[in-house]
Amino acid sequence: MIAARLKLSVLQAAVRGKLAHQDIRDEPAVILLERIDAARTGRYNCGTSKGSIRSSRIVRIHDGSPTAEDGISCRFVEKNDRGDEPDVTGEIPFGVPPSWEWARLESLGMILGGHTPRRDNPDFWHGDIPWLTSSDMNEVSGKFIYSGKEYITERGMKVYQKSMIPEGSIVYCAVQGIGRIAIAGNPLCTSNQLRSIAPYVSGIVPYLYYCLIERTPHIRSMARGEIHPNINSGVLGQTLVPIPPLAEQKRIVARLDRILPLIDDYAAMEAEMTDIESRFSVSLRESFLQTAVHGKLTAQETDDDPARFLLDHLRRSRRNIVATSRFIADTSRIVRAANHVGRLPDERCRFLEDVPGRPAVDVTDDLPFEIPGTWEWARLSTLGQIIKGSCRATENPDNFIDGNIPFISAFDIRRNPGMLVSGGERMITERAVKRAPLRIVPADSVVFSSLPESQCTAVTANPLCINNNLFAIIPYDTVITEYLYFVLLQRTREIFSRATGSAMKTITLQNFKLTPVPIPPLSEQRRMVLRLKRLLPLIPGTVGQSTWSRRASTNLSSTSSAPHAHPASRPLPTPDRRLSRSDPMNDIPAET
């Protein structure tokens, strides 16, 4: 976002000495650091400091070595308590004016960690001492924070933290949301998710607050831990901070106090406009999809064969695959009541579901909307095989060493724009696929997330495997693949309205199979898909038209030679299309 980049640019200019002017009458920063060092030593001598006793000074040495930005010939060494003077020039991230200095954060103030009293001891809680967590830092408005949602007692504080964080300390989020920052407006305590910097000299707090915001990207890069990245006190204390003269610090802070609120106002307007554009784009996309699956995006042509001919073809294909594999197919049918068979829409049309061996059931109330007379309804499970992925193979990392079969998750689909997905971050081995066992999903299948929080739909561009949070619909004939993709995009909200579960809601495989799908004539499907491919890329924030194109071949025969294909995912025998006028396959134009 423009506002975020603008704010970062202003902060970068500030800590590089380019936002406020340098005045030769200012007391150099080296004098300020000497006062800070004296204050730190005084605290230790009188036993009031709880922080680290390590001391170091970064000193500029003029020896003819050029620096990157300030044009001064110098290098930097770090003098510590042990008498060592290692060269730290390579650690200095950028040049600063001659009157400035560099310092470790731990040499400017005490680095304090927080603690969480035992929850099962009521004597520690519901006192009058503010206690902050990382979630409280989300709600900070402005520079200062005074309290959070919870309070602890003095006993709870003394057992775990000994004393409170002093007023004027900088509170820094070190675990969840690294970089959220505020100044303590009064004494308080913090959880172990937060770190606090209690400066030895209070006058540097306003500048240090802004400086740490600018240094946060670097601090984040030093985080440890894969699942829950965190910054410990030692890493935070080693952060290098540019230190201007105190008078210049005040000029920098005064200018930032004027500029940043204006940028924040702009950011709020930018976020509002982005939200409006996003909601407009989402609404327009949903409108196009809804219009399409309701039969109102393209005209119904009188020459189109009714959708029941297409469904008959899919049933023949289904019988072929059942005959050659151990697959139990759904043979139910949704048909119009006898007195409502016809080509014209009828608001009073009734639909019956015919399941072999059972009486027909009226399912009209289960169908979400009216459809044109040439259309039909069908359960998703009657259009193709539906399988759920597995996570068994992910338990062993060795299964993904030198793998050659794409293994995808909902995350891989969500970060992949457009209709197609070809792979993800991991490739699984053939041996792992056989041992799990995993079903290889053929190309031109449709994958759909089972989790509401990771909604995504895509068409497979090549054979691949899916994890346990994805369903795959392997159509009985891939001529319906693209239409099925778009209709599932439109039905997503309704599908997830049936999600179940308490801790984590999910749509079950059986529930997903029962999704009713409106089926237009094949020719109309093609017109609809073509129009959606042209319209959707025009919506702001939508990916380009090229990413909505399927690969050249749309016939399952193109996957017959693909390696690792499971027997049930191999090409389906196709009925003879030369003799039957009623077979819609006769009217399929060649794709260009």
Stockholm file with secondary structure:
# STOCKHOLM 1.0

chainA/1-592         MIAARLKLSVLQAAVRGKLAHQDIRDEPAVILLERIDAARTGRYNCGTSKGSIRSSRIVRIHDGSPTAEDGISCRFVEKNDRGDEPDVTGEIPFGVPPSWEWARLESLGMILGGHTPRRDNPDFWHGDIPWLTSSDMNEVSGKFIYSGKEYITERGMKVYQKSMIPEGSIVYCAVQGIGRIAIAGNPLCTSNQLRSIAPYVSGIVPYLYYCLIERTPHIRSMARGEIHPNINSGVLGQTLVPIPPLAEQKRIVARLDRILPLIDDYAAMEAEMTDIESRFSVSLRESFLQTAVHGKLTAQETDDDPARFLLDHLRRSRRNIVATSRFIADTSRIVRAANHVGRLPDERCRFLEDVPGRPAVDVTDDLPFEIPGTWEWARLSTLGQIIKGSCRATENPDNFIDGNIPFISAFDIRRNPGMLVSGGERMITERAVKRAPLRIVPADSVVFSSLPESQCTAVTANPLCINNNLFAIIPYDTVITEYLYFVLLQRTREIFSRATGSAMKTITLQNFKLTPVPIPPLSEQRRMVLRLKRLLPLIPGTVGQSTWSRRASTNLSSTSSAPHAHPASRPLPTPDRRLSRSDPMNDIPAET
#=GR chainA/1-592 SS CHHHHHHHHHHHHHHTTCSSCCCTTSCCHHHHHHHHHHHHHHHHHTTCCCSCCCCEEEEEEEEEEECSSSCCEEEEEEEETTSCCCBCGGGCCSCCCTTCEEEEGGGTEEEEECCCCCTTCGGGEEEEEEEECHHHHTTCCSSEECCCSEEECHHHHHHHTSSCBCTTCEEEECSTTTTCEEEESSCBEECTTEEEEEESSGGGHHHHHHHHHHHHHHHHHTCBCSSSCBCCHHHHHTCEEEECCHHHHHHHHHHHHHHHHHHHHHHHHHHHHHHHHHHHHHHHHHHHHHHHHTTCSSCCCTTSCCHHHHHHHHHHHHHHHHHHSSCCCCCCEEEECGGGCSSSCCTTCCEEEECTTSCCEECGGGSCSCCCTTCEEEEGGGTEEEEECCCGGGGCGGGGTTCCEEEECHHHHHTSCSSEECCCSEEECHHHHHHTTCCCBCTTCEEEESCGGGCCEEEESSCBEECTTEEEEEESSGGGHHHHHHHHHHHHHHHHTTCBCSSSCBCCHHHHHTCEEEECCHHHHHHHHHHHHHHGGGSTTCCCGGGGCCCSCCSGGGGTTCTTCCGGGSCCCCCCCSSCTTCGGGGCCCCC
#=GC SS_cons         CHHHHHHHHHHHHHHTTCSSCCCTTSCCHHHHHHHHHHHHHHHHHTTCCCSCCCCEEEEEEEEEEECSSSCCEEEEEEEETTSCCCBCGGGCCSCCCTTCEEEEGGGTEEEEECCCCCTTCGGGEEEEEEEECHHHHTTCCSSEECCCSEEECHHHHHHHTSSCBCTTCEEEECSTTTTCEEEESSCBEECTTEEEEEESSGGGHHHHHHHHHHHHHHHHHTCBCSSSCBCCHHHHHTCEEEECCHHHHHHHHHHHHHHHHHHHHHHHHHHHHHHHHHHHHHHHHHHHHHHHHTTCSSCCCTTSCCHHHHHHHHHHHHHHHHHHSSCCCCCCEEEECGGGCSSSCCTTCCEEEECTTSCCEECGGGSCSCCCTTCEEEEGGGTEEEEECCCGGGGCGGGGTTCCEEEECHHHHHTSCSSEECCCSEEECHHHHHHTTCCCBCTTCEEEESCGGGCCEEEESSCBEECTTEEEEEESSGGGHHHHHHHHHHHHHHHHTTCBCSSSCBCCHHHHHTCEEEECCHHHHHHHHHHHHHHGGGSTTCCCGGGGCCCSCCSGGGGTTCTTCCGGGSCCCCCCCSSCTTCGGGGCCCCC
//
